[in-house]
Amino acid sequence: MKPKRVIIAQGTLITPEQILPQSGLVVEGQKIAALFQGDYQSGDVDIFIDASDKYVIPGMIDVHMHGALGYDVMDATNECLQAMARFCVRAGVTSFFPTTISSFPDRIQKAISKINGFRDPGGASIIGIHIEGPYLNTRFRGAQPDHFLRNPSINEYSDWFERGLIRLITIAPELPGSLELIDSAIKNNVEIAVGHSEASYEELGIAVDHGLRHSTHTFNGMLGLHHRNPGTVGRVLTDDRIYAHIIADGIHLHPAIVNLVVRAKTPHRTILITDSVRPTGINDGEYELAGELTTVKGGVPRTASGGLAGSTLTMDQALRNIVVYTGIPINDAVRMATSTPAKAIKVESHKGSLAPGMDADIVIMDKSMHVQLTMVMGKIVHNLLN
């Protein structure tokens, strides 16, 4: 059967290497077949989409998402994962990492097993699992339950690696056994992030030498910056090997700090994440997170003690915020949600940019950067244009 041909024409393409006005692209099946400028001149067309006065960007990638619409990854159900996948495409996310939280070993394993077997043709693609905890520092635990935190166990994480879809693990690298975990992860093509950590500048440097390359929600849940003790944040900001993940909601980080991170790391080493939790996309109220009660007021989730407990941020809002907070060109903003995370998690050969041969993960946004259409692997899964 001949692949379906979709033409998106007359848009402003953000590749994100360049901005191409009055341009379009050809999708054949699950891949981008060609880019063109001006009017589309020839060939059969199954679906024609007029993107006049709109941006056409690569599908966004969220590597840190705990939940949405009342669901949490730790629910370990198909219903939960489907709700998250379909919520993602409304915000322009075409690929994501369901993210676990510290818990009993069997509960983490149950979540991993459920994700491994899940497929949903109507939503975003799950391209990996992010394990956040339980190998975290109790002092910087944030909303992570203290009684579940523990030192790395080779028996536990070896089983994770055998399951195949683990792509990112957040750890406190100062804990005993962490360097051995990093070494094992690298051999299994799993990325390691520092998070919920009080690692010194020197300790984190050693972990980076072993292969750690990411910083989970930079500044949040880690030893801060001091002019005589650069700490965890100091190493993240100054070590060019590290990708800095940030929650650009204006709550977790002051806009000036967002600007600081982007200036220090550049858009090539800064990654936008949501860290979204169960109440994302629904009303304020009380919700469960890792067995503990959180209260959401004004869209801000907090623990009983008043600490932040994830976010209700969406990636399209993060994209709009980053432009306001930093004043950077739109292609650099798009880069932090597309090609930079794609490169960081080693999927840049087929995701994260608009080019012939790339997966047809495509988002059309209006000029105020609100999502109008989302395509995942050549299939339109969200459409406000009609």
Buried (B, 14 or more C-beta within 10 A) or exposed (E): EEEBBBBBBBBBBBBBEEBBEBBBBBBBBBBBBBBBEEEBEEEEBEEEBBBEEBBBBBBBBBBBBBBBBBBBBBBBBEEBBBBBBBBBBBBBBBBBBBBBBBBEBEBBBBBBEBBEEBEBEEBBBBBBBBBBBBBBBEEBBBBBBEEBBBEBBEEBBEBBBEEEBBBBBBBBBBBEBBBEBBEBBBEBEBBBBBBBBBBBBEBBBBBBEBBBBBBBBBBBBBBBBEEEEBBBBBBBBEBEEBBBBBBBBBBBBEBEBBBBBBEBBBBBBBBBBBBBBBBBBBEBEEBBBBEBEBBBEEBBBBBEEEEBBBBBBBBBBBBBBBBEBBEBBBBBBBBBBBBBBBBBBEBBEBBBBBEEEBBBBBBBBBEEBBBBBBBBBBBBBBEEEE
